[in-house]
Amino acid sequence: MSDIRAEEQATPEAGLSDFVALLKPRVMSLVVFTALVGVVVAPSGVHPMVAFAALVFIALGAGASGALNMWWDSDIDTVMKRTQRRPVPQGRVAPGEALGFGLALSGLSVVMLGLAANWAAAALLAFTIFFYIVIYSMWLKRTTPQNIVIGGAAGAFPPVVGWVAVTGGLALEPVLMFALIFMWTPPHFWALALFMRDAQGRDDYGKAGVPMLTVTHGRRVTRAHILAYTLALVPVALGAGLTGIGGPLYMAVAVVVNALFVLGAVRIWRRDEETAIADRFAAEKRFFRLSLLYLFVHFGAFLAEAMLAPFGLGGW
């Protein structure tokens, strides 16, 4: 009944920008970039048009996941400050429209990736969409504080899909790129959870009934978990630099950025809530902003190593 009422309230003037917003463009940009790196660093050559087509359809698959997520989460998106202005909560797009749009893009992206590249990559893309919507959004997100830990796998697949689109198979390098994103995801989102509050100081996830770690175990425990996952992330990041996709440039970048990341996590861990509230969660926000750069810097370094390799400057 709630879906029917929402559809009745939706305005018929939904514009192109509303459907673009359903695709979560900012998330898509990270997906496209990490998938591009997976394509470029893969050892087998591929025709540029095939690579371009693969990236387009991976991006469509990511957008489909975003639209389906907004359909399923429309009830809690209405409650949370961070998501209230999305097209479905605002009534600009009906939930049924978001569902149909997401399903159509899902089918199109998977089939076209199979035709453009190979069916192994298409199957992995289909599994990624399924994992994000069914395993994470429908199951984990509302049932366990480990939601973002396990669910982070969905965002870690794009470079693997890109690699498989080129090679047709797996190797250590794409597994480590997957692990890098997988281990980065929890501290990134937990930092966001620490400072996302409404005007009355209420936890955004708590209002929506989402069992984020800040809600179920408290903010002190969340700070400790951020530090623990950040420390566990460092050997993954440095280990990736010792493989065929790494090199001196990547290692130099990784050492500096990971040192800064650990320093930020330690600062968060040492803080109490009174101090954090007094300075409006400045340290948490700085850590979150650094986490946004973290993946772009690491994957940018992978990309630079691959582009320098033909000149004998990249790699070990």
N, C-alpha and C positions, 0 to 999 in steps of 0.2 A: 504493500500500500504506500510505503514511504517513497518508493521509486516512482509510482504513478503520480503522486502529488508533486514530486520534484519535476517530473516531465510536464505536468500541467502548468507549473509556474515558470518553466524555462521560456525565455524569450525566443521568438522565431527569427530574430535578427542576428543570430550568432555569426560573427564574421570570421574571415580567414585567420586573423590574429588569435582568436579563441581556440581554433583547432590546432594552430601552431603551438599554443601554450599547453595543450594536452600532451604534446610530444616531449615536454620537459626539455627545452632547448639547451639549458645549461648543463644538464646531465648528459644530454646527447653529445655535446661538444667534447666532453671527457671520453665518452665511449668511442667516438670517431677517432680522436687522437690516439688513444691506446691501441685501437684496432689498426690504425695506420702504421704505428710502430711495429705491431706484429707482422704486418704485410712486408714492410721494408726490411726488417732485420732477418726475415726468413731466408735460409740459404739458397733455396731454389728461385730462379728467376721467373717472372710472370709478366705477361703483356700488360702495359700500362692501362689499357682499357679494361682488362679483366680486374686489375687491382682497383681501379676507380669504381667499377660496377659493384665489386664486393663491398667496398666501403659504403656506397650508397645504400645497399640492401641491409648491411649491418646497422647503419644509422636508422633505417626504417624499422628494423626489428626493435631497436632501443626505444624509438618513438612509440611503437605499438605497446610496449611494456608500460610506458608512461601513461598512455591513454587508458589502458586496462586498470592500472593502479588507481587512477583518478576515479574511474567508475566504481571500483570496489570500496575505496576509502572515502567516498563522498560524505559519509556520515561524520567521520572523525575530522575530515578536512574542514568541515563547517565550524568545528569547535576550536581547532588549533589556530593560534595567532599567525603562525608561519604559513599556513595553507588556506586561510579563509578567502583570499582573493583569487583563488583558482577558478576556472570557468564553470565547473559543475557546482561548487558551493554558492557561487554568485548567481546561479540560475541562467547563465548565458548559454550553456550547453546542457541538455538533458542527460541523465545517467545512461539512458538507452542509446543515445547518440554516441556517447563516449565508448560504450561497449561495442557497438557496431563498427565504429571507426577503428578501434584497437584490434578487433578480430580480423577485419579486412586487411589492415596493414601487416598483421602477423602472417597471414597466409601468403600475401604478396611477397613479403620480404624473404620468407623461407624458400618458397618455390623459385623465386628469381635468383637467389644466391646459389641454389643447387644448379640451376641452368647456367649461370654465369661463371661459377667457380667449380665446385664439386659438392656431392651430396653429403660428404662427411661434415663439411663446414655448415651446410644447411641444417643437418640434424643437430649439430651443436648449438646453432642459433635457436632452433626450435626448443631445445632443452633449456636454454638460457631464459627464454620468454616464459616457459612453463615454470621454471624454478622461481623466477621473480614474482609471478602472479600467484601461483598455487602454493608453493612451498613457503615463500616469504610473506607475501601480502595477505593471503587467505588463512594461513596456518600460524607461522611463527610470530608474526608481528604482534598479534593480540593475545598470545598464549604464554610466552616465555621471555625473560629478560635477556636470553641468549639470541633474541631475534636478529639483531644487527650483526652478531658474530657469525652465525650460520648463514643468514641471508646475504651477508656481504659477498658470498660466492657469486651471486648473480652479476654484480658489477665487475667481478674479476675475470669473467669469461671473454670479453671483447678482444684482447690481444691474442688469446688462444684461437678464437674464431678466425682472426686475420691470418695467423700463422698457418692454420689448417687449410684456409682458402688457397694458400700458395702451395703448400707442400703435400696436402692430403693426409698428413699424419702428425703425431706428437713427438716432442723431444724434451730434454731437460729445460731448455731456455724458455719455452712458453709456460711450462709448469712454474718456473720461478717468477715470471711476470705475473702469473695468476696469484702466486703466494704473496707477492709484493702488495698487490691491491687488496687481497683478502685480509692480510694482517694490518694494513693501514686503515681499513674501514671502521673498526670499532673505536679507536681513539678519535678519529675524525668526527663521528656522529655523537660520541659521548661528550666531547667538548661542546658541541652544539647544544646538546641536552642540558648542559650545566647552566648556560646563560639564556636559554629560551624560556622567558616567563612573561606573563601578561602584566597589565598595569597594577594588579593587586599582588604581584609576586608569586602567583601560582604557577607550578610547573606545567608547561604546555602539554607534555605527554600525559601527565597525571590527569589533567582535565578531560582528555580524550579517552582515558581508560587504557592507554597503551602501556604495557609493563616494561618500560625502558628501565635500565639499571638504576637510574636516579630515583625512580618511583619505588621499585621493589626492594632495593638494598641500601638506598640512601646516597647522598652526594659524597660523603667521605669515602665510601667503598668505590664509587665511580671514579674518583680521583686516583685511587690506588690502581684500579684496573687500567686506566689510561697509561699510567707509568709502566705497568707490567707489559701491556701489549706494545708499547713503544720500544721497550728494551728488547722484546722478542722480534720486533720488526727489523732492527738494525742488522743482525746477521743475515737475514733474508736479502736485504738490500745490498749488502756488501758481497754476499755470495753470488748474486746474479752478475756482479761485475767481474767475476773470475771465469765466467763462461764465454762462449763465442760471441755473445752480444755485448760484452763489456769491453773494458780497455782502460788505459790510464786516465783519460778525460772523465769517463763515467765514475771511476773510483775516486778521483779528486772531488768531484761534485757530490758524490754519495757521502763521503766522509764529512764534508762540511755541513751538508743539509741534515744528515742524521745527528750530528753533534748538536745542532741548533734545536732539532726536534726533541731530543732527549732532555736538553736544558729546559725547554718549554714545559715538558711533561713533569719534570722535577719541580718546577715552580708551581705548577698546578697542584701537585701532590702535597706540597708543604703548606698550602693555603687553608685557612678555615673559612667558614661561610660568612662570618662577620666582616672579615677583610675583603672577601670577594664582593660582597654586596656593597661595601663602602666605596670601592673603586669601580663599581658597575661592571664587574666581571672582565676587567681589562685584560688580565693575563689569559683568561679562557678564550676571549675573542681573538687575541693575538695568536694563540696556539691554533685556533680553528682556521684563521687566515693562512697561517704557515702550512697547515695541512692541505689547504687548497692548492698551494704551490708545490707541495711535496711530490705529488705524482707527475705533474707537468714537468718538473725539473728532472726527475729520474728518467722518465720516458723520453724527454727531450735529449738527454745525454745518450740514451740508447740509440736514438735516431742520428745524433751527431756522429757517433762511432761508426754507424753503418755508412753514412754519407762520406766520411773521411777514408774509409777502408780502400776504395779504388785508388787513392793517391798514396797508399802505404802509410797513412797517418793514424788510422783507426784500428782498434783491436790490439791484442797482445802479440 
